Amino acid sequence: MTTKANKPGTEVDSWCTKCRMDLLHRIIAMNNGKIIRVECRTCGGHHNYRAPQSASRSSHPAAPRSPAMDKPRGSSPSLSPRRSAAADAERQREESWQKAVLGQPVTSFKAYRTTHTFTLGDLIRHVKFGDGYIVRVVDRQKVEVMFKDGPRMLAQALE
């Protein structure tokens, strides 16, 4: 039986750091014949190549496990300052959206149309993005709307 040569675009088994399983991956980068980066065919994530764990465990069945391997997955160390600040900003953004939108009567929402003109603070209902409120009037034909999943720039007053 012949094995096919590894090259970018071919598929290989690898440990997926996102799925946390041995899965089929596509090779996306190599250096001197060594696989460097792969793309998971299941989740689409890109990461450095890691040999399948089933292969490493079978070749070293009595390999000692580090204490970190036994930690529950949710018990990660505290977030970095940058991630913590980003999480705080996201939490504040969602809280401001909830204060502005939740609990408002249905009649207070305007249906979003590109032909309508909006003012700061107007509540709108968008077919795709849901309920939101006008955060900023950028210019005569653009408004920034805060939706539950984040801000979006939308058109207004188009003819």
N, C-alpha and C positions, 0 to 999 in steps of 0.2 A: 504494500500500500504506500503510495507516495503522498507526502504532505505538501500542501501548496505553500509557496513562499509568502511570508508576511510582507505586505506593502500597504501604503495608505489606500483606504477604500475597501480592503478585505475585512472579514469579520473574525473575531477571536473571542474566546471566553475571558472574562475579567471580573474582578470584584468591583461592584458598583458601590461607590461611597454614598450615594443618595438612597438607592433601594436597599442597600446593605445585604446584598445577595450576589452570588456568582451568576452572571447573566451574559448574554451575547452582546458584544460591543463592536463598533466599527472603528478601525484604526484611522486616526486623523493626523498623526504626526509621528515621524520616526527619525532617529539619528544614528548613523553608522549601523543600520540593520537592527537597532533596538527600538522597541515600541515605547513611545514617550507619552502620547495623549490618545484617549479613546472617547467615543461617544456611545452612551448606553442606548441600545435599540428599544428599550422598554420605556424609560423616562425621558430620554433625549438629553440628559445631562452630560456635560463635558468634564473630564477629570484626567489626572495622571493615571497611566496604566498601573494596575496592581494585579499580580498573579492571582488566579482563582484560589480562594481559601480552601476549597475542598481538596485541591491538589497539594497545598502546603501542609494541611493537617494529615493527609494520608501518608506523606513522605516523612513526617515527624509526629507520629501519633502521641508521643509522650512529651511534647514540647510544653514547657511551663507557660502558664497563662499569667499575664501581668495583672495586678489588681485593677488597673484601669479597664481591662476587658470585662470585669465582673460588675462594673458600675452600671446602675440603671441608666437608660438612654437619656432621660429627662434631667439628670443631675449634672448638668454642665457647669463649669465655673462661671462666675459673674461675667456679664457682658462687658465688652470694651467700652470706653467712654464714647466713642463715635457711634457704636451700635445702640448704646443706652440713650444717647441724645436723639438718635433717629427714632427709636421706639417711643420716647416721650413726645416728640413732635407728631408722630402718627396718632398717638393716643389723644393729644390735644386737638388735632384736626378732626378726628372722629367725634369727640365730645362736642365740639362747636357745631358740627353737622347735626348731631342729635338734638341739641338745644334749638337750633333753627328750624328743623324739619319735623321731627317726631312730635306727635300730638296735635299738629295743625289740622284744621278741618279741610276736607277735600276741596271745598269751594275756594279756599285761599290759594290754590295752586293754579298757575296758568299753564296751558298746554304749550309745549315748546314748538315753535314754528320759526323758520328762518326769516319769514316776512314780518314777524312781530318785533317790537322794540321793547327792551327791558330796562329797568332802573335798578340801582344798587339795593340789595335786600329782597328783591322779588323772589317768590317761591315759584319754581317751575317743575313740571312733570315731563320728563323726556321718555320717549317710547323705548329706547335702548338702555339708557343709563339710570333711569328711575327718577326719584325726587331729588331736588337740589335747590340751591339758592344762589343768587347773583352775588359774587364776592367783589367783582371789579368790572367796571365798564372801561374796556381798553380803548376803544374808539367808537365812532358812529356805527360801525358794522361788526364789532367784536365784543363779546362779553366773556368773562371767566366765571364758570359755574362750579360750585363745590358740590360734588356728588358723594355718596357714601364711600366709593372706592377711590376718591381723590378728585383734584380739580381738572377741569377740561375747558378748552377754549372753544367757544361756539360762535356761529355767525348770527347776526341779527339785522333787521331792517333791509333785507335783500328784496329786490323787486323782480 
